[in-house]
Amino acid sequence: MKKETKTTVKKAAPKAAAVKKAAPKKAAPKKAAAAKKLPTAEERYCMIQEAAYFIAERHGFDGDSAYFWSLAEAQINASLE
């Protein structure tokens, strides 16, 4: 006599996700404005020195160096703000 074996058939799980609508994509959050890195005192001094040189050059190196320095300092300060 043959022994009867039971075969079990597994039922597939219901696919509820198959009908699911794709969610609308959200806009990427805007990145916060990057904090400005302030130059060191030495870097600032070199920036002013270079700007003063070019200002003096535009004036034909004819004038007061302290005046050229003050113009350069104001220019650099404005650019760093």
Secondary structure, DSSP 8 states (H G I E B T S, - for coil): ---------------SGGG---------------------HHHHHHHHHHHHHHHHHHTTT-S-HHHHHHHHHHHHHHHH-
